Amino acid sequence: MLNKLEMLRIFCVAAETSSFKEAAIRLGISPQAVGRAVKELEEAMGEVLFFRNTRHSQITEQGITLAQKAQRNITEIDDLFRINNTPDHTQIKGLVRIAAPTVFSQNYLTPLLTQLLAKHPDLQLQVLYSDEISDVVSEKIDIGIRAGMMRDSQLVAKTVSQIHFYIVGAATLIERVGEPTSLEALANKPITLSIDAKTGKPWPWFLNNGDQWHPKEPALATSAGSFELDAVLNGSGFGQIASFLAIPHLKTGHLKRVLPELTPEPWNVYVYRSQKNTVAARIRVVFDWLVQGLSDRTFFPVEQNNPPAN
């Protein structure tokens, strides 16, 4: 037995042609198959749709009315699939939800997403900034950006860059308290820390060889990465700052790297999405755009020209 949509498709072609034989040729099936489909549809509708004998078939008034209505509905259904699967990017539309760390917001994602919306004005983007790892399923996240480890096998992840962590201090701070030459010396100077918003506890500093350092009595601790950077720039303390945030200020001389020999292994930056067999065209376009854009070293420089401290 045919499904109802297939019956309607066959019936609409039969309604447009002069005979079941002509309809069968157009559809690439047998005339008997066309006749069976029409008969099943008549039984389902409780109406005679064709007057027919051994040589001729003539559509009824009820058949004409049904064919007109059915053709409109079939066209609408075909348009749904055509819009979702077309390679024509002018048809990219709909909502895409993106999760990203707060530190990637204004200076990094905003320019990229603004350019994307100019290219695809029918897109709708929701960007959720949080320093906690997002649950793709429960939070209905289409695409995420993360720095660090990716261990979820249910995700498709692309590495786009790396982040180094530099120990830096403002030139004014170094002039005031001196430049530390060891971790022990640094412990006696003002320090800034980043707080894990989820636990309320300060993050340790990550050092080379996988070591961690937990500074005691920091001059300032905050859960806002931008506030910590401002505090370091203002000379409130030495901080461990992500390379892409520190490098512009290292180039101007406002910041200086100290103890570069303690620099840990870099963290990878990933763009990820759920691993599904079918990916909507709008999600694929946004995913590919972010992968390409965030791979540009304009966004995540990994080196700086300042010579390391001696």
LINBEL-V175838 format. One record per residue. RES is the residue in three letters. PHI is phi in whole degrees, -180 to 180 (* if undefined). Layout:
RES & PHI
RES & PHI
This chain:
MET & *
LEU & -77
ASN & -74
LYS & -65
LEU & -65
GLU & -67
MET & -60
LEU & -65
ARG & -61
ILE & -64
PHE & -60
CYS & -64
VAL & -68
ALA & -63
ALA & -69
GLU & -86
THR & -109
SER & -86
SER & -160
PHE & -64
LYS & -64
GLU & -65
ALA & -63
ALA & -64
ILE & -63
ARG & -65
LEU & -87
GLY & 77
ILE & -128
SER & -86
PRO & -58
GLN & -63
ALA & -67
VAL & -64
GLY & -61
ARG & -65
ALA & -64
VAL & -64
LYS & -63
GLU & -63
LEU & -69
GLU & -61
GLU & -66
ALA & -70
MET & -87
GLY & 72
GLU & -136
VAL & -83
LEU & -103
PHE & -137
PHE & -87
ARG & -149
ASN & -132
THR & -69
ARG & -118
HIS & -133
SER & -136
GLN & -134
ILE & -68
THR & -87
GLU & -62
GLN & -63
GLY & -66
ILE & -63
THR & -62
LEU & -65
ALA & -62
GLN & -65
LYS & -69
ALA & -65
GLN & -65
ARG & -62
ASN & -67
ILE & -64
THR & -62
GLU & -64
ILE & -65
ASP & -62
ASP & -65
LEU & -58
PHE & -72
ARG & -66
ILE & -68
ASN & -74
ASN & -116
THR & -67
PRO & -78
ASP & -74
HIS & -70
THR & -69
GLN & -96
ILE & -71
LYS & -153
GLY & 114
LEU & -90
VAL & -131
ARG & -101
ILE & -122
ALA & -111
ALA & -153
PRO & -63
THR & -60
VAL & -69
PHE & -92
SER & -71
GLN & -60
ASN & -82
TYR & -119
LEU & -82
THR & -56
PRO & -62
LEU & -64
LEU & -72
THR & -63
GLN & -63
LEU & -65
LEU & -67
ALA & -66
LYS & -79
HIS & -130
PRO & -66
ASP & -88
LEU & -73
GLN & -124
LEU & -113
GLN & -116
VAL & -111
LEU & -107
TYR & -94
SER & -160
ASP & -91
GLU & -89
ILE & -71
SER & -80
ASP & -89
VAL & -58
VAL & -76
SER & -67
GLU & -94
LYS & 54
ILE & -87
ASP & -86
ILE & -141
GLY & -131
ILE & -127
ARG & -147
ALA & -112
GLY & 122
MET & -93
MET & -123
ARG & -120
ASP & -86
SER & -73
GLN & -85
LEU & -114
VAL & -96
ALA & -125
LYS & -118
THR & -78
VAL & -111
SER & -170
GLN & -134
ILE & -118
HIS & -95
PHE & -121
TYR & -105
ILE & -87
VAL & -134
GLY & -146
ALA & -70
ALA & -59
THR & -68
LEU & -68
ILE & -63
GLU & -64
ARG & -83
VAL & -114
GLY & 91
GLU & -95
PRO & -70
THR & -111
SER & -156
LEU & -64
GLU & -65
ALA & -69
LEU & -64
ALA & -63
ASN & -95
LYS & -117
PRO & -64
ILE & -129
THR & -113
LEU & -133
SER & -102
ILE & -99
ASP & -74
ALA & -62
LYS & -74
THR & -103
GLY & 79
LYS & -104
PRO & -66
TRP & -72
PRO & -73
TRP & -84
PHE & -93
LEU & -119
ASN & -65
ASN & 63
GLY & 77
ASP & -77
GLN & -129
TRP & -129
HIS & -111
PRO & -62
LYS & -103
GLU & 52
PRO & -65
ALA & -69
LEU & -153
ALA & -136
THR & -151
SER & -91
ALA & -102
GLY & -61
SER & -68
PHE & -69
GLU & -64
LEU & -60
ASP & -61
ALA & -65
VAL & -66
LEU & -62
ASN & -83
GLY & 86
SER & -74
GLY & 177
PHE & -79
GLY & -135
GLN & -100
ILE & -119
ALA & -59
SER & -58
PHE & -69
LEU & -85
ALA & -81
ILE & -56
PRO & -57
HIS & -83
LEU & -68
LYS & -68
THR & -84
GLY & 91
HIS & -69
LEU & -118
LYS & -137
ARG & -76
VAL & -129
LEU & 48
PRO & -63
GLU & -67
LEU & -93
THR & -61
PRO & -79
GLU & -61
PRO & -70
TRP & -98
ASN & -79
VAL & -107
TYR & -119
VAL & -109
TYR & -136
ARG & -148
SER & -66
GLN & -88
LYS & -123
ASN & -67
THR & -116
VAL & -117
ALA & -60
ALA & -58
ARG & -65
ILE & -71
ARG & -64
VAL & -64
VAL & -67
PHE & -59
ASP & -65
TRP & -64
LEU & -69
VAL & -60
GLN & -67
GLY & -68
LEU & -78
SER & -78
ASP & -72
ARG & -67
THR & -61
PHE & -89
PHE & -130
PRO & -64
VAL & -114
GLU & -136
GLN & -138
ASN & -87
ASN & -65
PRO & -66
PRO & -64
ALA & -67
ASN & -84
